[in-house]
Amino acid sequence: MYLKTLFTLLICSLFLSSCKDDIIVSDDTPTPVVGSAIFTVVNCTDTAADPTCSTTFDVLAASQIFLYTSANNREFNEPIYGQQLTGGAGTAEFSNLEGGDYFYSVQYPTDATVVLEDAFSIANGSRALIRVEFEEE
């Protein structure tokens, strides 16, 4: 009797274990698709002759660009999401940006009190091109 019960339990356990569904663990967390923003900072030198600043401008190296994730952060200057100095071509790039809204301020290279502020939106995986134009007075 003991062997019969043991044999029955063994058969049942084999049958049940073979009918069990395999549990597959899936990581459905999406990988963020990142983009970038490229800033070009220029100084418009003759807005009377060239009101669109398309031909008479100087690129501004050493302009400080501060990037924020909200207007409130920009207003209080914290926390800064990122900051860059423009290079010799007047450009700076922020990479690894997730889609969303960003706010920035740009300081004129020789006078930190001259600041331009604005915002831009970026879609996942895209590139934003931002041209910042200071006007020479």
C-alpha positions as CSV (number, residue, x, y, z in Angstrom):
1,M,0.0,0.0,0.0
2,Y,2.8,2.3,0.9
3,L,4.5,1.7,-2.5
4,K,1.3,2.3,-4.3
5,T,0.7,5.6,-2.6
6,L,4.3,6.7,-3.2
7,F,4.0,5.7,-6.9
8,T,0.8,7.6,-7.3
9,L,2.3,10.7,-5.7
10,L,5.3,10.4,-8.0
11,I,3.2,10.1,-11.1
12,C,0.9,13.0,-10.0
13,S,3.9,15.3,-9.3
14,L,5.5,14.5,-12.7
15,F,2.2,15.1,-14.5
16,L,1.6,18.4,-12.7
17,S,5.1,19.7,-13.2
18,S,4.9,18.9,-16.9
19,C,1.7,20.9,-17.2
20,K,2.9,24.0,-15.5
21,D,3.4,27.0,-17.7
22,D,6.8,28.5,-17.8
23,I,6.9,31.9,-16.3
24,I,8.6,34.4,-18.6
25,V,9.7,37.6,-17.0
26,S,9.7,40.4,-19.5
27,D,11.2,43.9,-19.0
28,D,8.6,46.1,-20.6
29,T,10.3,49.3,-19.5
30,P,11.0,51.3,-22.6
31,T,14.5,52.4,-23.3
32,P,14.5,56.1,-23.5
33,V,15.1,57.5,-26.9
34,V,17.4,60.4,-26.5
35,G,18.0,63.5,-28.7
36,S,20.2,66.5,-28.7
37,A,20.0,70.3,-29.0
38,I,22.6,72.3,-30.9
39,F,22.9,76.0,-30.0
40,T,24.5,78.5,-32.3
41,V,25.1,81.9,-30.7
42,V,25.7,85.0,-32.9
43,N,26.0,88.7,-32.6
44,C,23.9,90.5,-35.3
45,T,26.2,93.4,-36.4
46,D,24.0,95.3,-38.8
47,T,20.3,94.9,-38.2
48,A,19.4,97.9,-40.3
49,A,20.9,96.4,-43.5
50,D,20.2,92.8,-42.5
51,P,17.1,92.7,-40.3
52,T,17.0,88.8,-40.3
53,C,20.6,88.6,-39.2
54,S,21.3,86.1,-42.1
55,T,24.6,87.6,-43.5
56,T,26.0,90.2,-41.1
57,F,26.8,88.5,-37.9
58,D,29.7,87.3,-35.8
59,V,29.7,84.0,-34.0
60,L,30.1,84.3,-30.3
61,A,32.6,81.9,-28.8
62,A,32.6,81.6,-25.0
63,S,28.9,82.3,-24.5
64,Q,27.6,80.5,-21.5
65,I,24.5,78.4,-22.1
66,F,22.4,77.1,-19.1
67,L,19.8,74.5,-19.7
68,Y,16.8,73.8,-17.3
69,T,13.8,71.5,-17.3
70,S,11.3,74.2,-16.1
71,A,10.8,78.0,-16.3
72,N,10.8,78.0,-12.5
73,N,14.2,76.4,-12.4
74,R,15.5,78.9,-14.9
75,E,14.1,81.8,-12.9
76,F,15.8,80.7,-9.7
77,N,18.9,79.3,-11.6
78,E,18.6,75.9,-10.0
79,P,18.8,73.1,-10.5
80,I,20.8,73.5,-13.8
81,Y,20.2,70.5,-16.1
82,G,23.4,71.3,-18.0
83,Q,25.7,74.1,-19.0
84,Q,28.1,74.6,-21.9
85,L,30.4,77.2,-23.3
86,T,30.2,77.8,-27.1
87,G,33.3,76.9,-29.0
88,G,35.1,78.8,-31.7
89,A,32.3,78.3,-34.2
90,G,29.8,79.7,-31.7
91,T,28.1,76.4,-31.1
92,A,27.5,74.1,-28.2
93,E,25.6,70.7,-28.1
94,F,23.6,69.1,-25.3
95,S,23.2,65.4,-26.0
96,N,21.2,62.6,-24.3
97,L,18.1,64.8,-23.9
98,E,14.8,62.9,-23.5
99,G,11.8,64.3,-25.2
100,G,10.2,67.2,-23.5
101,D,10.4,70.9,-22.9
102,Y,13.6,72.7,-22.0
103,F,14.3,76.2,-21.0
104,Y,17.6,78.1,-21.4
105,S,19.5,81.3,-20.8
106,V,22.5,82.4,-22.7
107,Q,25.0,85.0,-21.4
108,Y,26.8,87.3,-23.7
109,P,30.5,86.4,-23.5
110,T,31.9,89.7,-22.4
111,D,29.0,90.9,-20.2
112,A,27.3,88.4,-18.0
113,T,24.4,90.9,-17.3
114,V,23.3,90.6,-21.0
115,V,21.2,87.4,-21.1
116,L,18.7,86.0,-23.5
117,E,16.1,83.5,-22.4
118,D,13.8,81.2,-24.2
119,A,12.5,77.6,-24.4
120,F,12.2,74.8,-26.9
121,S,10.6,71.4,-27.1
122,I,12.2,68.3,-28.4
123,A,10.7,65.0,-29.5
124,N,12.3,61.6,-28.5
125,G,15.2,60.9,-30.7
126,S,15.2,64.2,-32.5
127,R,17.6,67.1,-32.8
128,A,16.7,70.7,-32.0
129,L,18.7,73.5,-33.7
130,I,18.5,76.7,-31.7
131,R,20.0,80.0,-33.0
132,V,20.4,82.7,-30.4
133,E,20.9,86.2,-31.8
134,F,22.2,89.1,-29.7
135,E,22.0,92.5,-31.3
136,E,25.0,94.8,-31.3
137,E,24.0,98.2,-30.0
